[in-house]
Amino acid sequence: MSPNLPPPAYEGEPSVETLAAAECARADRRIAYLDEVADMAMELARAQQRKALAQLEAAPEDGEAPVRERDAAAAFLNTARAVRVTLALQAKLQAGLNGRRIEMVYEQTLRGEARRKQREINELARQGDAEEACAKVIRREACDRPDVDQLVEDAGEAVDRNWSDRDYLDRPIGAIVAEVCETLGVAVDWSRWEGEDWAIREAEQAAEGSPFVRRDGLDAAAASARPPDGAWMGGHPPGATDSS
């Protein structure tokens, strides 16, 4: 590409908004050009009008007007016609531009509404996934508890209650399940859930807060099973032997 040529107008595939904005910008420039043309034509028309009037005043009262006078009048009329055509074209372009801008606002409103609805649909679907995951985990991990059905109901209410919090709904599902189960006092063996789609996805994406993300060479799920006092359940950490 020659260095004297301007850079390309767009990089990659332009969006609808970019194309519409460029279209309106070009129309604005055309209207500005017509403003200049109309101003110049008006100045020329005024000059020709003054010239024609001066020639008419200097012409004799009787007899045919000289050819030069007729030419001056014709030139003025042609210029005035050019002014009218220019103003009419300018008005047409302006009307089209105004209509296009109204369409752009309407289209942007529709696109924004569509994005908002899609976001709501996605959030509801993800909320349903979180509630389903909580119920599935609780029913297995607390299957021997007589209040398991109540725990599942409480878990669904907890997810629904906190879902309007943006920080909450942006969390990985594993983190939500872990928090709900901890709140309800349900211990979770995370190794049972590593094959779930959401667990695999979180592990692959290293989702922050997920119990399936490895940190410092240790499985976060296994590390979370460590009791608060630092002692391992069963009395020994994995791999250790009883010296007695």
PyMOL commands that set and color helices and strands:
alter all, ss='L'
color gray80, all
select helices_A, chain A and resi 16-58+67-141+148-162+166-169+173-184+190-193+197-205+220-224
alter helices_A, ss='H'
color red, helices_A
select strands_A, chain A and resi 214-215+218-219
alter strands_A, ss='S'
color yellow, strands_A
deselect
rebuild
show_as cartoon
